[in-house]
Every structure is written in structure tokens, then in C-alpha cells.
């Protein structure tokens, strides 16, 4: 179960539940992916999701994640919840 106080969120993809976690490593990866002038693409969203999933302890590879039936709306919501929970005072 995800703990929002730790910057965690959950995403259910098919029969799998991924715990996403905003760690320093994930944050560094996300920062490298998202340049100020870039627009958010589905590819970038999946890479951010991948970084957060690995931060949450999931050993899923990027290619494996891309092969799953990811609903981009659900992924974006989970990523936003994870990132937003890390910003709470």
C-alpha cells in the first residue's frame, strides 16, 4: 500500500500494481528527462513513470513497462499524485 507521506502513489496496470515513489534518484532522472522547453509526450510520461516505479522498488524494465496496457490518463494521475505528495509542507 502506497504511503503519500513518503511521496508514494499506486498505479494499477492490468493485474499489476506498481508503487511509485519520488526518491532523489527518481527526481534526478525526471529532471534530466524534462527540459523547460519540452512538451510532455507519452514517451516522456512513460519514462517518468518508469523512474518513479523503480524508486518504489519495482524492477520493471522500460521495454516491459511499454508493453503493458498503460492508460495514459491513469498514469498521468498517478505521477501527479506522486510528485504532488512530495511537495506537501
Rosetta blueprint (number, residue, H / E / L):
1 X L
2 X L
3 X L
4 X H
5 X H
6 X H
7 X L
8 X E
9 X E
10 X E
11 X E
12 X E
13 X E
14 X L
15 X L
16 X E
17 X E
18 X E
19 X E
20 X E
21 X E
22 X L
23 X L
24 X H
25 X H
26 X H
27 X H
28 X H
29 X H
30 X H
31 X H
32 X H
33 X H
34 X L
35 X L
36 X L
37 X L
38 X L
39 X L
40 X L
41 X L
42 X H
43 X H
44 X H
45 X H
46 X H
47 X H
48 X H
49 X H
50 X H
51 X H
52 X H
53 X H
54 X H
55 X H
56 X L
57 X L
58 X L
59 X L
60 X L
61 X L
62 X H
63 X H
64 X H
65 X H
66 X H
67 X H
68 X L
69 X L
70 X L
71 X L
72 X H
73 X H
74 X H
75 X H
76 X H
77 X H
78 X H
79 X H
80 X H
81 X H
82 X H
83 X H
84 X H
85 X H
86 X L
87 X L
88 X L
89 X L
